[in-house]
Amino acid sequence: MKKFVLFATASLLVSNIALSAPKPNVFDGGNEWLLTFFDDDANTHTQWGTQRICFMPYIEKNNSIQGVWYSTSFHDWNGRYYQEGDEVKMTGDYAKDVGHDHMTLQHTTVEFPIKYGLKNGLAFKDWTEWREDGKYGKVIGWGNARMIRTGKKCGLINLVDLEDTTLVKELSSEALNKSHETPERLTTKGEVAQFPAQPDLESIEEYDKRTK
């Protein structure tokens, strides 16, 4: 029988969700984050695109937590995450898996103010984005990254009674489905965005107003 539950209660229903996960971590306490790219090629580290990220529930393996994520602001952008201590590693694909991303972030307990006076968790460090070209890969940008927890819990999980060996497969399938349902992000010129870190994106607020 299927259970429809909020992410926040998923750990109560799935037996191998970690009980001794590193704290803080990217899921507990709110699994929606805003991830922003800052261009390393520019002396001023120019700010490029910001995307919204949703982390799915994790499993524990040795000293780490591991799971999948997807974007709720960029169509067909999804990947995997790994956190050990305060280090978070993420990989992701987009554009029918021709475009790729890798992030390595330090998750801190520092509170970071965002709109409306909210204070939330912060992670920061590196974000690299590239596309396959049949040779070495075409680097779109070497960047610094800043990721801010919004304090919100994103999405719903459609879970069935799972055996431990099928948990990651089911959550991966759920993330892919939601990623494919995410509307295209546009640029400020009204064109379809080509990559998640793109600098001329419409704002998250404009995207939400247009797609919801």
C-alpha angles and dihedrals in degrees: 000000000000120000121207108204141157117256088246092066098038093096090062092058103042114065099207097051104122118269094182099043121154112272124251098032135165096254109040115074095025126343100209117096138173112228119198130189123217116193112241091195091068120077089224093046091237115220114246128175131346121209134184116238128198118199117208122218115288139227124217121241119176105308096341142076118224135189148126133276138192136191121249092196104045123055118245096357113138142132149143134293135203126190127188115172107321096335117101121190122192134182125187144175133207139164092054090313095302091107121063140189136191126189131183112189138178110224111213136185089231113125114229121200117229133167120325092023096284119153120210146162122291135211126179146167130086139005124177123186127189145154130224115254103169092261127052098332125260110261112219095185146344104213152168115242134213121190121188125190109231094203091239131117111228131210136345128270121226100207132175127195099286137197112224092250092059100045098092092044092053095046091046090053091049092051092049092050093050091044091054090049092055111107120240117273115233133211124237086265092058095253124132110266115247102203137014097245093049110144101217099056125143110254122268088247092053090046092052093047091050098044105036 
